[in-house]
Amino acid sequence: MSNDPLHGITLERMLTELVDEYGWDDLAFRIRINCFKNDPSIKSSLKFLRRTDWARNKVEILYKQFLGLKDPERRI
């Protein structure tokens, strides 16, 4: 069994839930990534996040905070 609390949760699910909760504008404020600011879409954001480790890491940290999980890397 994995100790990773995100095990089995897809990046698409994380992003969709964050957008549903915060909306694109607030998400762009919380995580300063251009794909969340300029004509955002799930598809284009996923493409960027899958290629960019630092950005995906920020989304994962915010998602853990959204779920109420403690994360040692609280910096976003």
Helices and strands as residue ranges (DSSP letters): H 11-30, H 34-37, H 42-51, H 53-67
